[in-house]
Amino acid sequence: MVLADPTRATLTATDRQQAGQSSAAATGWSAADGAALYGLDRWGDPYFSVSESGHVMVQPRGDRGGSLDLVELVDELQGRNLGLPLLIRFDDILEDRLERLHGAFERAIAQYGYAGRYQGVFPVKCNQQRHVVEQLVESGRRWHFGLEAGSKAELLIALSLVDDPQALLICNGYKDQRYIETAILARRLGRQPVVVIEQSDEVERIIAASHALGAAPLIGIRAKLATRSTGRWGSSVGEKAKFGLSVPDLLATVEALREAGLLGELRLLHFHIGSQINDIAVLKDALQEAGQIYAELTRLGAPMGYLDVGGGLGIDYDGSRTATAASKNYSLQNYANDVVATVRECCDGADVAVPTLVSESGRALASHFSVLVFDVLGSGGLPGAVPAAVSDEALILRNLRETHAVISAIPADDAEAIGAGLERLQEAWNDALKFKDDALAAFRLGYLGLPERGLAEQLTWACCQGIAERLARLPAGLAIPQELQALPAALAATYYANLSVFRSAPDTWAIDQLFPVLPLQRLDEAPSRLGSFADLTCDSDGKLARFIDRGQVKTLLELHPLRAGEPYWIGLFLAGAYQEVMGNLHNLFGSTNAVHIRLAPGGGYRVDHVVRGDTNAEVLQAMEHDPQLLLERLRMASETAIAQGQLAIGDARRLMDHLETSLRQTTYLQAC
Ligand SMILES: *Cc1c(COP(=O)(O)O)cnc(C)c1O
């Protein structure tokens, strides 16, 4: 549907329309077209849609009614002095995801006559933010929803937030003696921590701690499955996996527990085949393998009772429903059905009671609820108007002007004339490129001045522009010469974004992850430009230049020309999992402002929590600088400058005001 990538063999009719600059009216573009273009109707369902007026709408409670206009919301939040970039967290979405997950398992359990239940936990590493974890614990109470911790700090969160004696606290990760003893003692607080043995040497520490305290923890074992997952996290399983016990180690561990009199506490089998499982077939294999191991552990005399299928439940970032990196070939219900049906099959076959099913779904719960909104500060790469000719212009410039005249001679609104002139357009394009190269060479050799070089570039732009405008009018199905297909990309613009991808979307940089990115407004207007985003950091990697494209990737996004005095807000969606904690302070851009929004009972919304972004003072302190000392040094320097007559007292005060204000403000560009 979308052009963008110049390596694509053909352009579709829509592509051509979008390559042109002024075809919006001619195409009869509607908000629905905007929704389709950016895939909102696929990945956004049921939480995000587009209004008639072309604004992104949020339905925080999914199908259960109530919606908010995201543009109005951002406007009103800005009115509350919450500047962009802004992370908006919709707690209703978080709750809805939780309901959907439980609903899916409840339906599967009913459908397959499963004689057990589902009891999930949230892997804290997915988003450790206080209000997020608190919300999940609160909303999950009715299902005895628990938490999974992978470190001592996460264990502290889990132990203190979950006070439901029936909820599970799954303790994963590397564990020292203190971690294990903490888990054992927490049982006396009425908590249910399950210490999952992930490394074979942990069993000795568990035995030692149990003897020392005269009490045992609930014990789980993580199996290293042979089933290989696909995609980015495929190496989370298999013989070389970082975590889990191989079958020989697993059997040895059972015997060690038996000898220590602790086999009676072995309750849970855990596996995790990596995040974002793209292909449901992989999950089925893993479930079968784990199901057999579970049955075997029961036969060996462990009481068991829980099978923890780990995380990995995927997100369809591009809405393509394919087994590709940014997607998955199954629904939440498919997933629950497979877990329930496969485990039942294994247990029935082995004649053991079915376990309580546990999943550690992080990404699937936490992705949808947060939306990152940033503003565009300006755009580059726009061809300007054709500069008027002056007398005795250099030959190269005259050549470029002639080329432009050839293009202009073909009427821009006459499809037939354009079709007939295709060959001339192609020739003009080749000429323009050649003359531009000539101009550069002449500049390097000193034959062409800087103003002339600038003129040559402007004229080349104008030629590109003229050709693109004409190609946009061609009817669908007409073959466009290969070279001309690269034109839209050549005309692509850079949109300067008030954000740091290293802070707010680190996985786009670190592991090439795709998130849906789109303007929040003007979706009822055909986007006439192609572009990508450059962020605020002084790092050429600081950009957003890979976009969802239904199972593929495109390097340019359809965008609108900026309008003077009017903001252009961009949303980055489905980024509630992993991004915040993985974000870093590169160039000292700190956390952004964040807000928690709830639908209000009578309509409208409520701002539940405001989490202010890091101030400049805070990021400086993180690097061990003392902001007051920095200020003091500058104050002294300005006193010296005043004494030397280089700085007026009024200017010194202005300088100090700016410095002090900056220290109090967030690290991003301020509207005022
Ligand atoms: C990271 C992790 C998870 C969460 O995985 P998602 O793909 O986000 O659901 C669950 N369990 C373990 C052991 C993990 O390491």
The ligand as an SDF file (V2000), in Angstrom:
LIG
                    3D

 15 15  0  0  0  0  0  0  0  0999 V2000
   11.2760  -11.2750   30.4980 C   0  0  0  0  0  0  0  0  0  0  0  0
   10.6180  -12.4180   31.0720 C   0  0  0  0  0  0  0  0  0  0  0  0
    9.2300  -12.5430   31.0140 C   0  0  0  0  0  0  0  0  0  0  0  0
    8.3330  -11.5780   30.2770 C   0  0  0  0  0  0  0  0  0  0  0  0
    8.3090  -11.8630   28.9220 O   0  0  0  0  0  0  0  0  0  0  0  0
    7.2470  -11.1440   27.9640 P   0  0  0  0  0  0  0  0  0  0  0  0
    7.6580  -11.5640   26.6290 O   0  0  0  0  0  0  0  0  0  0  0  0
    7.3650   -9.6940   28.1980 O   0  0  0  0  0  0  0  0  0  0  0  0
    5.9150  -11.6530   28.3200 O   0  0  0  0  0  0  0  0  0  0  0  0
    8.6400  -13.6020   31.6510 C   0  0  0  0  0  0  0  0  0  0  0  0
    9.3900  -14.5100   32.2930 N   0  0  0  0  0  0  0  0  0  0  0  0
   10.7410  -14.4430   32.3660 C   0  0  0  0  0  0  0  0  0  0  0  0
   11.4860  -15.4660   33.0830 C   0  0  0  0  0  0  0  0  0  0  0  0
   11.3910  -13.4070   31.7480 C   0  0  0  0  0  0  0  0  0  0  0  0
   12.7180  -13.3510   31.7930 O   0  0  0  0  0  0  0  0  0  0  0  0
  1  2  1  0
  2  3  1  0
  2 14  2  0
  3  4  1  0
  3 10  2  0
  4  5  1  0
  5  6  1  0
  6  7  2  0
  6  8  1  0
  6  9  1  0
 10 11  1  0
 11 12  2  0
 12 13  1  0
 12 14  1  0
 14 15  1  0
M  END
$$$$
